[in-house]
């Protein structure tokens, strides 16, 4: 299953781009699903169809869905909340309070990720196009599997311990105890998140595409998004510049705007090369309905198949050097040295860029190694790992 995710600053036209891409895929014969993960849905307006929490058919080969947060949480996270309510209740919290605190940050985004796992297993679709929420929400969604690791490592063992030691004593007294089946279900849930994380990070399967307008503020935010997507290891294969004034407009009133867009288009090339740049014009009317979406798809892709991988670059690379040391390279385009924080644990790195953090699991081969140096050059962070030097024995 091919997965294409469109993200960018709010208001740049991601929904129209995603819908037109999906429709073009469907017209090419692919079984296609377009999904909106934005809580402020506009996908149905773009397709001029009333959408539902489950996929519905729009036209030949094309289904569409607007993910409903509450519906998805009930569908996928019921076992998690059951486990957490029981756990917190045992520790003295009232039921109502316990239910409130079990809504962890990112729960809504996690429900969206779990839909992807269902689609992959069902084999009902060749292509899934995701109309993602604006940048901040999308980054929170994509970072959720890393955040979830804490819950697995800290709370699952706590729940199992409670189930093992409390249950024999509590049940004869009529007390509620952690449900082992619920604990198993929660563990499977987080395992699924890891699988989805791997799928979205697999360059052979998934692509992130950045939607921009030819405006300096939008370009700057998109640069930061590109950095963070690289930080989390998600492959970006294209930039889409939407709403460009067409050359046919010759009115002097718009000339200054056209000149500014031309200048910013050059900036986009400078910032994102070698990523391919696709463009769509500013249409005379609001994009809505299948006919206009088809026209937009033609503007974006011409004769190109949207499911193709438009760029395949190295996202993260580990190499062994001739002297036995290792070099781990992590692309961080547009990051500067002052914004980077790096902390080393036994089996993971905590890498921060600005306000965002990511835990990178270190391959086992690097566990006995220490970081000798870290260098940021040409948008790539290079970490040099050497074997730890044992302290010399004290002389007698």
Order of alpha helices (4+ residues) and beta strands (2+ residues): beta-alpha-beta-alpha-beta-beta-alpha-alpha-alpha-alpha-beta-alpha-alpha-alpha-beta-alpha-beta-alpha-beta-alpha-beta-beta-beta-beta-beta-beta-beta
